[in-house]
């Protein structure tokens, strides 16, 4: 009996010892090294329900027999590294994917960022190389993102590729209502070999951002000079209202903007004038830890419902048996440059609702994202479920469902439904 | 007669005024005993589920003045490089992939689990709270605190403070509705050097997360005075440059 008691005591002591030891923390776990790197690998399986009768189908799947389903498997990676010595930092981020489906097998690798930073002081740094500028406060859209590739509102947190440029970043903290002021000038060359997709080649594009933290509000005043694209000016703001609510907004004006428009008779016209785009949004955290992100977006260079209809008619005519290759080339050009870009319409609402750890399911996050074109009343809904309970592993299942009548933006997309499974391992 | 009434009222109010004053001084003393006004520290956060499964985070953080704190995630790999910044009621989160700081609110949690942003980016208690009552009970001081503004994460705090060390042993956090949100237990007082002697372990439980527990382990706390510009959005992606 006594032996049992002693054994039980010893076992209890041992368990307590392990428990205490488990809470130990050794600083060598995170010792700093001049060379640091990190990244992830992922695997994705996707199932697409296609719309062979939609206007954009022949543009997305050219030269293939109409099909209603497609399965794709892909693997991807992202590798980020930096080497720091004194005031110099060399940094890079490389990403790649390999994908296979019944129509195509392809792979690619791209430097998202790669550059050199000189930081002579805490408040001053200079960068040269491929950089990703992220101007603006919007979650799904950034009308003031003057020197970056646009976000995909279906997946706003997706990594994006930067542009090659030189920039400086200066910031000063101040006492009082104006708590900080910052200034960032940018210089970006564009030619046939460098940043060629930004706009007109053989131009040096200049821009600047003035940042103010004034009365607990982040404010940016932004400018991009005329060069590869027309001159643009803008401002944005973001502010917390209480412990649960944040509000933000952006406004941008493109001065003397021109864009191609398909007229109702099928001819191609040009629209010119100042284009104002703006965004108003909020982020609200409810007491039961549900996060709501709501944004209203007015795209100053977006297309109205009848303009979309004229474009879809042009595409239908071009890919009809009587269509010519010149008409098809024109349709492709209009799609790539404007009409088929994500959210090319003029008025949108974005809503994302995500619940943290609902029903005591720790690390489980269900979410629903909706993008609605309020002009033509077409929309896209994306319910998803993610799990991050295993260290350095992320699992996500997501469906994307598009809805709209014929002649509407989301009603004429080539893919009507999509289901994706993603497994990602961080290292 | 009126003068007598006035004097009686004044005498009745006097002890409360003295206590309030003592409570404020006591709270400021607790703040300084917990951390120097300007410091750097490295902590481990552990979220433990009822079945014993754990998720761990390691954070490097710096603080300056009464209300400026910045923290950088060093581990796990999925969160490495994330940083958070707080200036008073303003809070931002920087995620390397997203690439720009976004405003967050104090009640959100960047780690999941019982700790929220206000726990991770804690500023001085005396900066956010007024002392509504202070008393003594055996070997402890008891302090009731009320948030100065609605932007503070918890509306009321009840502190149990060890008289000998003037360090908290237990803090109960309440929502404006009066609901107990969480309880923090301060343990293992340790000498970190440089005159800093404070609890090395803070355990947190919450009736909202029955059976779950979050633990914060302090491995290094050092006095350090960094430039004001460290606490700006522009520096969030460069916080790692401060580590030695």
Interface residues (C-beta under 8 A of the other chain):
Chain A: X22 X23 X24 X25 X26 X27 X29 X30 X32 X36 X38 X40 X78 X80 X84 X89 X119 X121 X122 X123 X125 X132 X134 X135 X136 X137 X139 X157 X159 X169 X171 X172 X173 X179 X180 X182 X211 X213 X216 X218 X238 X239 X240 X242 X243 X244 X245 X246 X248 X283 X285 X287 X289 X291 X356 X357 X360 X362 X363 X388 X389 X391 X392 X393 X394 X426 X427
Chain B: X42 X44 X46 X47 X49 X53 X54 X55 X56 X58 X60 X74 X75 X76 X77 X78 X80 X81 X87 X88 X89 X90 X91 X95 X96 X97 X98 X99 X100 X102 X103 X104 X105 X106 X107 X108 X109 X112 X113 X118 X150 X151 X152 X153 X175 X201 X209 X210 X212 X215 X217 X219 X220 X226 X227 X228 X229 X230 X231 X232 X233 X234 X235 X238 X240 X241 X243 X244
